């Protein structure tokens, strides 16, 4: 594979578009953020200043999706018990596991 890092990040978007409910989405968003950071560093080295703000924005969005894979509106009820234990209702099993691990 000899594609550039931004092309690899774009491929993640394409792949997730075809498989929106994949359980590996948080990992793919983290991978995408990594590739966008590499693209930003390459743009900085080549003095492509016009491209840099777009890459920063996309990097932050990908990192947020990796950190917070569950959208707030998808959680109907969250109750906290003790040391941060959660009871979450009306979530799919995969999202429940994702929230429990964070």
C-alpha positions, 0 to 999 in steps of 0.5 A: 500500500503506497497511498498517502495518509489522507487517502487512507483517512478517506478510505476509513470514511468510505469503509464506515459508510458501507458498515455504519454499525461495525463494532470496530468503529472506535478503532477506525476513528482512532486510525483515521485520526492518526493518518490525518495527523500524519497528513498534517505533518506532511502538509506542514513540512511541504508548507501547504498552509491552505490544507492544514486547517481542514486536516486539523478539523478532521483530526479533532472530529475523528479523535472525538468519535474515537473517544466518545462513540455513543451519541448523547441522544442515543442514551435515554437514561443513565444512572450512576451507582458507586464508582462510576458504574452505569446502568444504561437502557435502550442501547445496543449491546455493542454500544453498551460494551463501548460505554462500559469500557470508557 
